[in-house]
Amino acid sequence: MKLKHFLFIILIVAISSCQNESSLVGDNYFQAGKYAEAITAYSSYLKLKPRHVKTIYNRGRCYQEIGDYDKALEDFNKVIELDPLNENALLSIGQEMYRLGDYKSVPYYSEKVLEKDPNNSMAHYLIGRANHKQGYIRDALHQYNSAINISPDFGEAYLHRGALKLYLKKNQAACADLKKAAELNAEGAEEAYRKNCK
């Protein structure tokens, strides 16, 4: 009886070790940019632990990276079912809504994040982007300011605030923002600065 009990414990430890290994292998693939391999590893892990929130989210991020946005959204929504206030999933859904042009839905997800964490700069930034696209200039500017106040190295927030200031004909302030965005290596910032400020 004691031997059977001992063997059962060994089996449980071995299974647990294999599960953790699949998840870690997925994380390693993700870090290396091997998203298809990461998806396979994460899916294998989820067969054993189908409610593991972090793994579902990570697989969703992999789908996002390879451009399979429907599956990404499916995973992010599954995370929200299991953990309704998961900040990463809420922000990722918000980003997907923005990508789809559903600008009215972006604040819904971002504001849920801000209810839990008022200092989440990405949530402010996403609301700013959605407001910017809808022509709510003052609201967009306010959100960009909030994002930058919270995260002074947020290059994309400087870039889009600079673009907004160009629209408002505040060229000196706009160029200061574009220059800062370029210094922070925000994509497209150097070209925008060169085009509008030199």
Sequence and secondary structure as in RCSB ss.txt:
>XXXX:A:sequence
MKLKHFLFIILIVAISSCQNESSLVGDNYFQAGKYAEAITAYSSYLKLKPRHVKTIYNRGRCYQEIGDYDKALED
FNKVIELDPLNENALLSIGQEMYRLGDYKSVPYYSEKVLEKDPNNSMAHYLIGRANHKQGYIRDALHQYNSAINI
SPDFGEAYLHRGALKLYLKKNQAACADLKKAAELNAEGAEEAYRKNCK
>XXXX:A:secstr
 HHHHHHHHHHHHHHHHHHHHHHHHHHHHHHTT HHHHHHHHHHHHHH TT HHHHHHHHHHHHHTT HHHHHHH
HHHHHHH TT HHHHHHHHHHHHHTT TTTHHHHHHHHHHH TT HHHHHHHHHHHHHHT HHHHHHHHHHHHHH
 TT HHHHHHHHHHHHHTT HHHHHHHHHHHHHTT TTHHHHHHHHH 
